[in-house]
Amino acid sequence: MMRKTDMPLFYMTVPSRFGEVGIIWLNKESNPSAVRILQAHEDQSMTEVIRGEFPGAEEKSSRTLETLSDQLCKYMSGFPVEFSLEYIDMDQCYDFQKRVLCILYQVPRGKVISYGQLAERISAPRAARAVGTVLARNPFPIILPCHRVVKSTGHLGNFGGGVALKKTYLKMEGIQLNEKDKISLDYFWQ
């Protein structure tokens, strides 16, 4: 979810083997800054998705955001990437959401965390469901890796891009799932 802005919005699309990824951005104090990352949709082109969610957005490239675009391409090709937060606008996020997303950003490639563990790390141990709500509305999937959050049992849980894509991302990052799509506790971030 994104706070309303009076600033003009722009978009770029990034090709990947999973379909196009969208970067919605604005010029904030003359610096291009991503306000949303949209994952590929099976039934719509990324341009259709963007026009539906951000009807006034204009297609425009940004030399600054080309680095982010390259990072996303690299990640989608299976390479390890350390995304930089300098390209995204976290000011649009609410306090609780920022706290969740900042801890989420620290979960390393090849590791997962449960909703409850994430809630504990932000000093809100009873807020696992609220954490899940934040993740469902994550404005920056992939960069802020909500696909690395699973149930405490090791089962996958939900994902905005679909469970199949979540499983693919985790496998790409070296996480093995058993025949019941369960992740071993060895992969949990401590």
N, C-alpha and C positions, 0 to 999 in steps of 0.2 A: 504494500500500500504506500502511496506517495502523497505527501502533502501538496496541496494546490500551490501553483506558482504562477506569477504573472509574466515570468521570463519566457522568451520563446524556447521551444524544445526542438532538438534535432535528433536524428538517428543515423546509425551506421549498422550494416549487417556484416556478420562474420561467417564465412562458410566453414562447415565442419562435416565430418563423416556422419554426424547425427542429425544434420540439417542446419539451417542458419540460426545463428545466435544474434539477438538484437542488443545494441547499446543505445540507450536513450540518454541524451546529454544536454547540458545547457552551458552557457558561458557565465561563469560566476566570477565576478571581479576580473573579467577578461581572461579567465582561465577555464578551458573546457573541463567539465566535470561530469562523470557518469552519474545519473540518478536512478537508473534501472538497467538490469541485465535481464533479457528475456530468453528463455530456453526454447529450443526448437519445438514446433508443434507438428504432429503427424498429419493433421487434417487441414491445416492452413499454411500458406506461405508466411514467412516472417513479416513481410511488408503488410499483408492483410491483418496480422495480429497487431502490429504497431498502429496501423490506421484505425483499428477498432478501439484500442486502449488509449491512444494518444492522437486523436484526429487532426490536431493542428501541427504535429511534428513534421519538420522538413528534412528530407534526406540530405545529409551534408557530412563530408569527412572532416576529420580533425587530425592534424599532424601530431598533436600531443597525444590523442587517444589511439593513434596507430600502434603505440607501444602496448596498450591494453589489448587491442585487437590481436596483435601478434602473440601476446601471452595466452589469450583464449584459444587461438588456433593451435598453438604449441600444446596446450593442455589437452585439447580435444584429439590431438594426434597421439596422445599417450605419454608425452614427455613430462617430467617433473617441472613444475613452475612455482616460483614464489611470487605470488601476486602482490603488487604494491597497492596500498590503500590510498596513495596520493591521487589516484585517478577517479576515486569515487566520492560522492557527496553524502557523508553520513549525517549531515546536519538535518536532513529530512526525517531522520529516525527519532523516535521517542526515547527517553532515558532508559527504560527497562529494555527496550529493543536493542539499543546501543550496547548495553551491558552484555546481553546474550550474544550479540553478533561479534563483539570484541573478543570474548572468550572463544567463540566458535572459530574465529580466524586463527587462533593459536593451535588448534587441533592439527597435528602434523599428518602429512601424507602417509598412508599405510597404517593409520590408527583410526579408531572410532571412539565415540563417547555416547553415553545414554542420555536421554532427556533429563532424568533425575540427577545424574552426575553434573550435567551442565547447569541445572538449577542450583545445585550445591555450590558450584564454583562461583556463582554470582551472589552467594549468601542468601538464597531464597529456596531452601531445601524442599518446600512444599509446592513449588511452582512449576513442576514438570509439565503440566498441561499448558500453562501460560507460555512456557518455553516452546512447546510444540506449536502454539499459535503464532509465535514470533517467527519460527522457522518456516511455517506455511506461507508467511508473507515476506520472506526474505527478499529484499529488493536486489540483492547481488549474489544469486546462486552461482556456484562454481568458485567465484572469488572468495566468498564467505561460505565455506563448504558444508552446507546443511545436509548434503548427502552422507556426511560422516557421522551423523547422529542416528542412533539406532535404539531399539527397545533394550531395556536392561537384561532381557533374556538372550540377547544376541540376534533376535529377529530384526528384519530390516525396518519395518514401520513404513510410513508414507513418505512421499517425495513429490514435489510439484511437477517434476519432469516425468513422473511415472516410476514405478518400482523397477521395471526392466532397465531404465536408464541409470537409476541409483545403483543397481547391481553391477552394471557395466562400468560405471565410474569407480566403484570400490575395487573391482577386479583389476582395472587399469592401474590402480594405485597399489596393487600387490596384496590386497586382502582376499583371503580365501573363504569361501562359504561352503558349508557341507551340503549334502543332498537335499536337506530341508531348508536351504537358504538361511542357515544360521551361522553367525560369526563367532568364532572361539573367543573366550575371554582374554586370550593372549594378545588380541588386537586392540583391546581397550586401552585408551590413553590414561596414564596414571598421573 
